[in-house]
Amino acid sequence: MKKTLFVLILICACLGTLMNTAAAETEKELEGTLTLSGAWAIYPTAVEWAATFQKSHPKVKVDVSAGGAGKGAADAIAGLVDIGMVSREPDPSEIEKGITPVYVLHDAVFPVISQKNPAGEKIRAQGIKKEFLTGMYITETVTKWDHLYGDSIGKSVHVYTRSDSCGAAASWAAYFGKKQEDLKGIGVYGDPGLLEAARRDPLGIGYTNFSYVFTRDGKIVEGVAIAPIDANQNGVADPDEVYATRGQAVQAIEAGKYPVTRKNYFFVKGKPKGLALAFIQFTLSEEGSRIVNDVGTSLPLPAAEREKVLKGLA
């Protein structure tokens, strides 16, 4: 009897020690450096996530740099950063190299023109059909603004695309059933550069992330207009195809009415753990989602979707 009692006491003591150790590990303050690089679309939100995370964990430093989704993916695969920010679908070859993609945000890519475009009035009233966008970006058969509406503007179309490997270009090309390397046009680096090229050139057309076409107060960047996509091919830019504010664009994206939407990911080499896991869990928390809305350059995932992603990380 005494021997049995002694064994029980010993087991309880061991269990208590294990529980205390686990609790200590859980309560242990996070520390170290976390590095992120990649997509311009995710960058503004990631900077704010990092700032808030560091305030909660003073011993943590989070370094965030932009450079395009291609850089984010390559850096994550090479182990140069802890998290790659990638604003496109993962490629099977990247999964084969040990990448775990974590769905964290969603948004869209929009065609943009200068407000001084000579065909601007017709574009805003009738939209641009997919066949004409294809003619500009893929087949190069649409070379003049006259080709869209049979007008006599007599002006060429100046097509701008991204020179860097990025999610915006990949998503824009996917709309045509193609890849980024299939896109034609004058190459410009980064979202800010491409948006500025389209803004400055009255004859230009480009595309940009949701992150950059709207200002923090929800208005479209001055001097730029979103070219409505005539998704139903009826020759009219219907009210749900015209976006003058961020709110209107969000409504169309959430309703599934806008045709060039996409998912944004964190790429992690192997299964997320340690500091990287803690940061990802924070970004998908209620506070993380609030920050996404406050920044206003991307859209947070619905609560059910966030819960699903978090369960997949367990």
C-alpha positions in Angstrom: 0.0 0.0 0.0 2.8 2.4 1.0 4.7 1.5 -2.2 1.6 2.2 -4.3 1.1 5.6 -2.5 4.7 6.5 -3.1 4.4 5.7 -6.8 1.2 7.9 -7.1 2.9 10.8 -5.3 5.9 10.5 -7.7 3.7 10.5 -10.8 1.8 13.6 -9.5 5.1 15.3 -8.8 6.4 14.5 -12.3 3.1 15.7 -13.9 3.3 18.9 -11.9 6.8 19.6 -13.0 5.9 19.0 -16.7 2.9 21.3 -16.4 4.9 24.0 -14.8 7.6 23.7 -17.5 5.0 23.9 -20.3 3.3 26.9 -18.6 6.7 28.6 -18.3 7.4 28.0 -22.0 4.0 29.4 -22.9 4.5 32.5 -20.8 8.1 33.1 -21.9 8.5 36.4 -23.6 9.1 36.2 -27.3 12.4 37.5 -28.5 14.5 37.6 -31.6 14.4 39.0 -35.2 11.8 38.2 -37.8 12.3 39.1 -41.4 9.8 39.5 -44.2 10.2 40.5 -47.9 8.1 40.5 -51.0 4.8 41.7 -52.4 4.2 45.5 -52.6 0.5 44.7 -52.1 1.1 43.2 -48.6 3.9 45.6 -47.6 1.8 48.5 -46.1 -0.3 46.1 -43.9 2.8 44.1 -42.9 4.6 47.3 -41.7 1.6 48.1 -39.4 1.4 44.5 -38.2 5.1 44.6 -37.4 4.8 47.8 -35.5 1.9 46.6 -33.3 3.5 43.2 -32.7 6.8 44.8 -31.6 4.9 47.0 -29.1 3.4 43.8 -27.5 6.8 42.0 -27.6 9.6 44.6 -26.9 12.3 42.0 -27.3 11.2 41.2 -30.9 12.4 43.1 -34.0 10.5 42.7 -37.3 12.1 43.8 -40.5 9.8 44.2 -43.5 10.9 45.0 -47.0 9.1 45.2 -50.4 10.4 44.1 -53.8 7.6 42.1 -55.4 6.1 38.7 -54.9 8.8 37.0 -56.9 11.4 38.3 -54.5 9.3 37.2 -51.5 9.0 33.7 -52.9 12.6 33.4 -53.8 13.8 34.7 -50.5 11.6 32.3 -48.5 12.8 29.3 -50.6 16.4 30.3 -50.2 16.0 30.8 -46.4 17.0 34.5 -46.7 13.8 35.6 -44.8 11.5 34.0 -42.4 8.4 34.9 -44.3 8.0 35.7 -48.0 5.0 38.0 -48.9 3.4 36.6 -52.1 0.3 38.2 -53.7 -0.5 35.3 -56.1 -1.3 31.6 -56.0 1.7 29.4 -55.1 3.3 27.5 -57.9 3.5 23.6 -57.5 7.3 23.9 -57.9 7.5 26.2 -54.8 5.5 23.7 -52.8 7.9 21.0 -53.9 10.8 23.1 -52.5 9.3 23.0 -49.0 7.2 26.1 -49.0 4.1 26.3 -46.8 1.7 29.0 -48.1 -0.5 30.6 -45.5 -3.5 32.6 -46.8 -3.6 35.9 -44.9 -5.3 38.6 -47.0 -7.2 39.1 -50.3 -7.7 42.0 -52.7 -7.8 42.7 -56.5 -6.0 44.2 -59.4 -7.4 47.0 -61.5 -6.7 48.5 -64.9 -5.9 52.2 -64.6 -5.7 55.1 -67.0 -4.9 58.8 -66.8 -7.8 61.1 -66.1 -6.6 63.0 -69.2 -7.1 60.0 -71.5 -8.8 61.2 -74.7 -11.1 58.2 -74.7 -11.8 58.6 -71.0 -15.4 59.6 -71.3 -16.2 56.6 -73.4 -14.2 54.3 -71.2 -16.1 55.5 -68.1 -19.5 55.1 -69.8 -19.0 51.9 -71.7 -16.1 50.1 -69.9 -13.5 48.0 -71.7 -14.4 44.6 -72.9 -12.0 41.7 -72.1 -11.3 41.2 -75.8 -9.9 44.7 -76.0 -7.7 44.2 -73.0 -6.5 40.9 -74.5 -5.7 42.8 -77.7 -3.6 45.3 -75.7 -1.8 42.9 -73.4 -1.6 39.6 -75.2 -2.1 39.7 -79.0 -1.1 43.4 -79.5 -3.9 43.8 -82.0 -5.4 46.8 -80.2 -2.9 49.5 -80.8 -5.1 52.6 -81.0 -7.8 54.0 -78.7 -10.0 54.2 -81.8 -10.2 50.4 -81.9 -12.3 50.3 -78.7 -15.3 52.4 -79.8 -14.8 53.2 -83.5 -13.9 56.8 -82.8 -11.5 59.0 -84.7 -9.2 59.9 -81.8 -6.1 58.9 -83.9 -4.0 58.2 -80.8 -2.0 55.1 -80.0 -2.4 53.0 -76.9 0.6 53.0 -74.6 0.6 49.7 -72.7 2.4 49.5 -69.4 3.2 46.3 -67.5 5.5 45.3 -64.6 9.2 44.6 -65.2 9.6 42.8 -61.9 8.2 39.3 -61.0 5.1 40.1 -59.0 1.6 39.0 -57.9 -0.2 41.9 -59.7 1.2 40.9 -63.1 0.6 37.2 -62.4 -3.0 37.9 -61.4 -3.6 40.2 -64.4 -2.1 37.6 -66.8 -4.3 34.9 -65.2 -7.4 36.9 -66.1 -6.4 36.2 -69.8 -5.5 32.6 -69.0 -1.8 33.5 -69.3 1.4 34.0 -67.3 3.3 37.2 -66.5 5.9 36.5 -69.2 3.0 36.6 -71.8 2.1 40.2 -71.0 3.1 42.8 -73.5 4.0 46.4 -72.8 6.6 48.8 -71.5 8.1 47.3 -68.3 8.0 49.5 -65.2 9.2 48.5 -61.7 6.9 48.2 -58.8 3.3 49.2 -58.1 4.1 52.9 -57.4 6.1 53.1 -60.7 3.4 51.5 -62.8 0.7 53.6 -61.3 2.7 56.8 -61.9 3.4 55.8 -65.5 -0.3 55.4 -66.3 -1.1 58.6 -64.4 1.4 60.7 -66.3 0.6 59.4 -69.8 -2.8 60.4 -71.3 -2.5 57.6 -73.8 -1.3 55.0 -71.3 -3.0 52.0 -69.6 -1.6 50.0 -66.7 -2.8 47.9 -63.8 -2.2 48.1 -60.1 -3.0 46.5 -56.8 -6.0 47.5 -54.7 -3.3 48.7 -52.2 -2.1 51.5 -54.4 -5.0 52.8 -56.4 -6.9 54.0 -53.3 -5.7 56.6 -50.8 -6.1 56.1 -47.0 -9.4 58.1 -47.1 -10.8 55.8 -49.7 -10.5 58.0 -52.8 -8.7 57.1 -56.0 -5.2 58.5 -56.4 -5.4 62.0 -57.9 -4.9 62.0 -61.7 -5.9 58.3 -62.1 -9.1 56.6 -63.1 -10.0 53.0 -62.8 -11.0 51.7 -66.2 -14.3 49.7 -65.7 -14.1 46.2 -67.1 -17.3 45.4 -69.0 -17.5 41.9 -67.5 -21.0 41.1 -68.9 -20.0 42.3 -72.4 -23.1 44.5 -72.8 -21.3 47.6 -74.0 -22.2 49.6 -70.8 -20.2 50.2 -67.7 -22.9 49.1 -65.2 -23.1 50.6 -61.7 -21.5 47.5 -60.1 -18.6 47.8 -62.6 -17.7 51.4 -61.8 -15.6 52.1 -58.7 -15.1 55.7 -57.7 -14.3 54.8 -54.0 -12.6 52.1 -52.0 -16.0 51.2 -50.5 -17.5 50.5 -53.9 -14.6 48.3 -54.9 -14.7 46.4 -51.7 -18.4 45.7 -52.2 -17.8 44.3 -55.7 -14.9 42.2 -54.5 -16.8 40.7 -51.5 -19.8 40.0 -53.7 -17.7 38.2 -56.3 -18.7 40.6 -59.0 -15.2 41.9 -59.9 -13.3 39.5 -62.2 -9.6 40.0 -61.2 -9.5 39.1 -57.5 -6.7 37.2 -55.8 -5.4 35.7 -52.5 -2.3 37.0 -50.7 0.0 34.6 -48.9 2.8 34.3 -46.4 5.4 31.8 -47.7 7.3 29.9 -44.9 9.9 27.3 -45.5 8.6 24.2 -43.7 5.9 24.3 -41.1 5.6 27.7 -39.4 6.9 27.6 -35.8 8.4 29.8 -33.1 8.4 33.5 -33.8 7.1 33.1 -37.4 4.1 31.2 -36.1 3.4 33.7 -33.3 3.4 36.5 -35.9 1.2 34.7 -38.3 -1.3 33.9 -35.5 -1.3 37.6 -34.6 -2.0 38.7 -38.2 -5.0 36.4 -38.3 -6.4 37.5 -34.9 -9.2 40.0 -34.4 -6.6 42.7 -33.7 -4.7 41.8 -36.9 -7.9 42.1 -38.9 -8.6 45.5 -37.3 -5.2 46.7 -38.5 -5.9 45.5 -42.0 -9.1 47.6 -42.1 -7.3 50.6 -40.5 -4.5 50.5 -43.1 -7.1 50.1 -45.8 -4.8 48.7 -48.5 -6.0 45.1 -48.4 -9.0 43.1 -47.2 -9.0 40.9 -44.1 -10.3 37.3 -44.3 -13.7 36.6 -42.8 -13.6 35.2 -39.3 -14.5 31.6 -40.4 -11.7 31.6 -43.0 -9.2 32.9 -40.5 -10.2 30.1 -38.1 -9.8 27.6 -40.8 -6.3 28.8 -41.6 -5.3 28.8 -38.0 -6.5 25.3 -37.5 -4.4 24.2 -40.4 -1.3 25.6 -38.7 -1.9 23.6 -35.5 
